[in-house]
Amino acid sequence: MVQGNVKLVIPFESLVASVANLSLTDKRRLWEILDEQMAQAEEEQWERDPVVQAEIREARAAYQAGEYVTVDEYIAKQRAKA
């Protein structure tokens, strides 16, 4: 048996109404799914952004050159300022 994909077009208002009728447990599950998918989409978008790519290269170069501060050092400096 051959399986295929079916794409449905659901008006956004209908989708919102359907979500409103979900149980609290199902709403939380949906929230987790959406949160995961949004994080993945944002990460993919950042990976394609030339500005972000340049910032990553710059940060890696600084790290390799030893030009960084550890979290502990940063916290200590902040405490010393206070």
Backbone as numpy.savetxt, mean C-alpha at the origin, in Angstrom:
# Nx Ny Nz CAx CAy CAz Cx Cy Cz
-14.27 -30.01 -19.29 -15.10 -28.85 -19.29 -14.21 -27.60 -19.29
-14.49 -26.65 -20.15 -13.72 -25.43 -20.28 -14.33 -24.36 -19.38
-13.45 -23.70 -18.63 -13.92 -22.61 -17.78 -13.46 -21.29 -18.37
-14.32 -20.28 -18.31 -13.97 -18.96 -18.82 -14.24 -17.90 -17.78
-13.82 -16.73 -18.10 -14.04 -15.59 -17.20 -15.29 -14.84 -17.63
-16.00 -14.34 -16.66 -17.18 -13.53 -16.92 -16.95 -12.19 -16.23
-17.12 -11.11 -16.97 -16.99 -9.78 -16.39 -18.38 -9.19 -16.23
-18.64 -8.73 -15.02 -19.91 -8.10 -14.74 -19.71 -6.60 -14.58
-20.68 -5.84 -15.06 -20.65 -4.41 -14.85 -21.74 -4.10 -13.84
-21.31 -3.66 -12.65 -22.24 -3.36 -11.57 -22.13 -1.87 -11.28
-23.24 -1.15 -11.36 -23.18 0.28 -11.04 -22.65 0.47 -9.62
-21.84 1.51 -9.43 -21.21 1.76 -8.14 -22.24 1.89 -7.03
-23.34 2.56 -7.31 -24.38 2.75 -6.31 -24.95 1.40 -5.84
-25.10 0.47 -6.76 -25.59 -0.86 -6.41 -24.57 -1.60 -5.55
-23.32 -1.42 -5.87 -22.25 -2.05 -5.09 -22.25 -1.50 -3.67
-22.37 -0.18 -3.53 -22.40 0.44 -2.21 -23.61 -0.07 -1.42
-24.76 -0.17 -2.06 -25.96 -0.66 -1.38 -25.76 -2.11 -0.93
-25.11 -2.90 -1.74 -24.87 -4.30 -1.38 -23.92 -4.40 -0.19
-22.89 -3.56 -0.18 -21.94 -3.57 0.93 -22.66 -3.17 2.22
-23.57 -2.23 2.13 -24.31 -1.78 3.31 -25.11 -2.91 3.94
-25.50 -3.88 3.15 -26.30 -5.00 3.64 -25.46 -6.17 4.17
-24.14 -6.07 4.07 -23.28 -7.15 4.56 -23.25 -7.17 6.08
-22.93 -8.32 6.63 -22.73 -8.42 8.08 -21.42 -7.72 8.44
-21.25 -7.42 9.70 -20.03 -6.76 10.16 -18.80 -7.62 9.84
-18.91 -8.92 10.02 -17.80 -9.83 9.72 -17.42 -9.76 8.25
-18.43 -9.78 7.37 -18.16 -9.72 5.93 -17.61 -8.36 5.52
-18.07 -7.30 6.18 -17.53 -5.97 5.89 -16.05 -5.91 6.25
-15.69 -6.51 7.37 -14.28 -6.53 7.77 -13.44 -7.33 6.78
-13.97 -8.46 6.33 -13.26 -9.28 5.33 -13.06 -8.48 4.05
-14.12 -7.80 3.62 -14.04 -6.98 2.41 -13.01 -5.87 2.60
-13.01 -5.24 3.76 -12.06 -4.17 4.07 -10.63 -4.70 3.97
-10.38 -5.87 4.53 -9.04 -6.45 4.47 -8.62 -6.74 3.03
-9.54 -7.26 2.25 -9.25 -7.56 0.84 -8.94 -6.28 0.08
-9.77 -5.26 0.27 -9.56 -3.99 -0.42 -8.26 -3.32 0.03
-7.98 -3.37 1.33 -6.76 -2.76 1.85 -5.54 -3.42 1.23
-5.54 -4.73 1.14 -4.42 -5.47 0.55 -4.26 -5.12 -0.93
-5.38 -5.08 -1.66 -5.31 -4.77 -3.09 -4.88 -3.33 -3.33
-5.32 -2.40 -2.49 -4.92 -1.01 -2.65 -3.44 -0.84 -2.36
-2.94 -1.50 -1.33 -1.52 -1.42 -1.00 -0.68 -1.97 -2.15
-1.12 -3.07 -2.72 -0.38 -3.66 -3.84 -0.40 -2.73 -5.05
-1.56 -2.14 -5.34 -1.67 -1.22 -6.49 -0.81 0.02 -6.28
-0.78 0.55 -5.04 0.05 1.71 -4.75 1.53 1.38 -4.91
1.92 0.21 -4.43 3.32 -0.21 -4.55 3.71 -0.34 -6.02
2.85 -0.93 -6.81 3.13 -1.07 -8.24 3.23 0.30 -8.91
2.38 1.22 -8.49 2.42 2.58 -9.05 3.72 3.27 -8.67
4.16 3.12 -7.41 5.41 3.72 -6.98 6.59 3.15 -7.74
6.55 1.85 -8.00 7.66 1.20 -8.70 7.81 1.74 -10.12
6.72 2.23 -10.70 6.78 2.78 -12.06 7.07 4.28 -12.08
7.04 4.93 -10.93 7.22 6.38 -10.85 8.72 6.70 -10.92
9.14 7.45 -11.94 10.57 7.75 -12.08 11.14 8.56 -10.91
10.33 9.41 -10.28 10.81 10.18 -9.13 11.09 9.25 -7.96
10.19 8.31 -7.72 10.38 7.36 -6.63 11.59 6.47 -6.92
11.73 6.04 -8.16 12.88 5.22 -8.53 14.19 5.97 -8.27
14.22 7.24 -8.60 15.43 8.05 -8.37 15.70 8.19 -6.87
14.65 8.38 -6.08 14.82 8.49 -4.63 15.33 7.19 -4.02
14.86 6.07 -4.53 15.31 4.77 -4.05 16.79 4.58 -4.38
17.18 4.92 -5.60 18.60 4.80 -5.99 19.47 5.70 -5.11
19.00 6.92 -4.85 19.74 7.85 -4.01 19.89 7.32 -2.58
18.80 6.77 -2.05 18.85 6.23 -0.68 19.78 5.03 -0.61
19.74 4.17 -1.60 20.64 3.00 -1.61 22.10 3.42 -1.69
22.36 4.43 -2.51 23.75 4.91 -2.64 24.23 5.50 -1.31
23.38 6.26 -0.66 23.75 6.85 0.64 23.99 5.76 1.67
23.15 4.75 1.67 23.31 3.64 2.61 24.63 2.91 2.36
24.92 2.62 1.11 26.15 1.92 0.77 27.38 2.75 1.12
27.24 4.07 1.09 28.35 4.96 1.43 28.45 5.17 2.94
27.54 4.58 3.69 27.57 4.72 5.15 26.94 6.00 5.65
26.23 6.68 4.79 25.60 7.95 5.15 24.16 7.71 5.61
24.04 7.17 6.79 22.72 6.90 7.34 22.79 6.96 8.85
21.62 7.04 9.46 21.50 7.06 10.92 20.58 5.91 11.30
20.97 5.14 12.29 20.11 4.05 12.75 18.92 4.64 13.51
17.90 3.86 13.68 16.72 4.31 14.42 17.11 4.69 15.85
17.94 3.87 16.47 18.38 4.17 17.84 19.14 5.49 17.91
20.00 5.74 16.93 20.74 7.01 16.90 19.79 8.19 16.71
18.83 8.01 15.83 17.85 9.08 15.57 17.06 9.40 16.84
16.60 8.38 17.54 15.84 8.58 18.77 16.69 9.27 19.82
17.93 8.85 19.93 18.83 9.47 20.90 19.03 10.95 20.59
19.18 11.29 19.32 19.34 12.70 18.93 18.07 13.50 19.24
16.92 12.91 18.99 15.66 13.60 19.27 15.49 13.84 20.76
15.85 12.87 21.56 15.76 13.02 23.01 16.73 14.09 23.51
17.90 14.17 22.88 18.89 15.15 23.31 18.43 16.58 23.00
17.62 16.72 21.93 17.09 18.03 21.57 16.03 18.50 22.55
15.32 17.56 23.16 14.20 17.92 24.04 14.61 18.42 25.38
